[in-house]
Amino acid sequence: MYRAVAKEYRVYCFSRRNILPQGFTTKDMAEDLYFCMRELGIEKTMVLGVSLGGMIVEHLAIQHPEVVEKLILTVTIARQNDTVQPMIGKWMDYAKEGKYKEIMIDTAENSYTEEYLKKSRWMYGLLGNVGKPKSFERFLIMAEAGMTHDVYEELGKITCPTLVIGGGQDKIV
């Protein structure tokens, strides 16, 4: 997926810890990312954050502006709104019931265009089995971190050039 970009740049892909402590926030996740960057010797870089990753890198750019040269925020938010709160709440309810397939289908139905969905719905039958976590604990901690994320009043502290990308028909954020 990153092959074209990797011809010109060194590309690192980060996720969250496998085991997240209860109450871990997007700010905590940003500090983990900063720690990893320091350990890898990454002094200054361009950063892309998607969804919850966008929330995390907002904190990174605010708390550690010296390491973020440019920032791309994709389908993410700076604070909660009336659209995202019920959506994440629904996914949390599904997770508590172990309904992985429902989370995946609901995410797809609310993220993609009808044109794309028409070509992809045939895969829904597979979604209940592919990638299902053994436990939903990590998902619930990340969802709670997303539900409590709010850097809106601090956005002015992001000083690097920033590109914000959203989906015109995205019903989540």
C-alpha positions in Angstrom: 0.0 0.0 0.0 2.9 2.4 0.8 5.1 1.1 -2.0 5.0 4.4 -4.1 5.7 6.6 -1.1 8.4 4.3 0.2 10.5 4.9 -3.0 11.1 8.4 -1.8 10.6 8.2 2.0 11.3 5.8 4.8 7.8 4.8 6.0 7.0 3.7 9.6 3.5 2.4 10.5 2.6 2.5 14.2 -0.3 1.1 16.1 -1.2 1.1 19.7 0.2 -1.2 22.4 -1.2 -4.7 22.3 -2.2 -4.5 26.0 -3.5 -1.0 26.9 -4.0 0.0 30.5 -7.6 0.9 31.6 -8.1 4.7 31.2 -5.4 5.1 28.6 -6.1 8.3 26.6 -5.2 9.6 23.2 -2.6 11.8 24.9 -1.1 8.7 26.5 -1.0 7.0 23.1 0.8 10.1 21.7 3.4 9.8 24.4 3.9 6.1 23.4 4.4 7.2 19.8 6.8 9.9 20.8 8.8 7.4 22.9 9.0 5.0 19.9 10.1 7.8 17.6 12.9 8.7 19.9 14.0 5.0 20.3 14.1 4.7 16.5 16.1 8.0 16.1 13.3 9.8 14.3 14.0 13.4 15.0 11.6 15.2 12.7 9.1 13.7 10.3 5.9 14.1 8.3 3.0 12.4 10.2 -0.2 10.9 8.9 -3.0 10.0 11.4 -6.2 8.3 10.4 -9.3 8.1 12.6 -8.1 7.5 16.2 -4.6 7.8 14.9 -5.5 11.3 13.8 -6.5 12.1 17.4 -3.2 10.7 18.7 -1.0 12.7 16.3 -2.9 15.9 17.1 -1.5 15.4 20.7 1.9 14.6 19.2 1.9 17.9 17.2 0.7 19.9 20.2 3.0 18.3 22.9 6.1 17.7 20.7 6.0 20.2 17.8 9.7 19.8 17.3 9.3 16.3 15.9 6.4 17.0 13.5 7.5 18.7 10.2 4.1 18.3 8.5 0.8 16.8 9.6 -2.0 15.0 7.7 -5.2 14.4 9.6 -7.6 12.0 7.9 -11.2 11.3 8.9 -10.7 12.3 12.5 -11.9 14.9 14.9 -10.5 17.4 17.5 -13.4 17.0 19.8 -16.6 15.1 20.1 -19.8 15.9 18.3 -23.3 14.6 18.0 -22.4 12.4 15.0 -19.4 10.5 16.4 -20.6 10.0 20.0 -23.6 7.7 19.2 -21.6 5.8 16.6 -18.7 5.0 18.9 -21.3 4.2 21.7 -23.0 1.7 19.4 -19.7 0.0 18.6 -18.9 -0.2 22.3 -22.2 -1.9 22.9 -21.5 -4.3 20.1 -18.0 -5.0 21.5 -19.4 -5.7 25.0 -21.7 -8.3 23.4 -18.8 -9.8 21.3 -20.5 -8.7 18.0 -17.4 -8.2 15.9 -19.2 -8.7 12.6 -21.7 -6.0 13.5 -18.9 -3.5 14.3 -17.2 -4.2 11.0 -20.4 -3.9 8.9 -21.6 -0.8 10.7 -18.2 0.8 10.1 -18.3 0.0 6.4 -21.9 1.1 5.9 -21.1 4.5 7.5 -17.7 5.0 6.0 -18.0 4.2 2.3 -20.1 5.4 -0.6 -23.0 3.3 -1.8 -21.1 2.7 -5.1 -18.2 1.1 -3.2 -20.5 -0.8 -0.9 -22.4 -2.4 -3.8 -19.1 -4.0 -4.9 -18.0 -5.0 -1.4 -21.0 -6.2 0.5 -20.4 -9.8 -0.7 -17.5 -9.9 1.8 -19.8 -9.3 4.8 -20.2 -13.0 5.4 -16.5 -13.3 6.0 -16.3 -10.4 8.5 -17.4 -12.3 11.5 -14.4 -14.6 11.3 -11.5 -12.6 9.8 -9.5 -10.6 12.4 -11.9 -11.1 15.3 -10.0 -10.3 18.5 -9.9 -12.8 21.4 -10.9 -10.0 23.7 -12.6 -6.7 23.1 -10.9 -5.1 26.1 -8.3 -3.3 23.9 -11.0 -2.1 21.5 -13.1 -0.7 24.4 -10.2 1.2 25.9 -9.4 2.7 22.5 -13.1 3.6 22.0 -13.3 5.2 25.4 -10.1 7.2 24.5 -11.8 8.4 21.3 -15.0 9.3 23.2 -13.1 11.5 25.6 -10.7 13.1 23.1 -10.7 16.9 23.1 -7.9 19.1 21.8 -10.1 21.7 20.2 -9.0 24.6 22.4 -5.3 23.6 21.7 -5.4 23.4 17.9 -3.7 26.8 17.7 -0.6 25.1 19.2 -0.2 23.0 16.0 2.3 25.2 14.1 3.4 22.9 11.3 1.7 22.8 7.8 -1.4 20.6 8.2 -3.6 19.0 5.7 -7.1 17.9 6.9 -8.9 15.2 4.8 -12.5 14.1 5.3 -14.9 12.0 3.4 -17.8 13.9 1.8 -20.2 11.0 2.6 -18.5 9.8 5.8 -21.3 9.4 8.4 -19.0 8.8 11.3 -16.8 11.9 11.8 
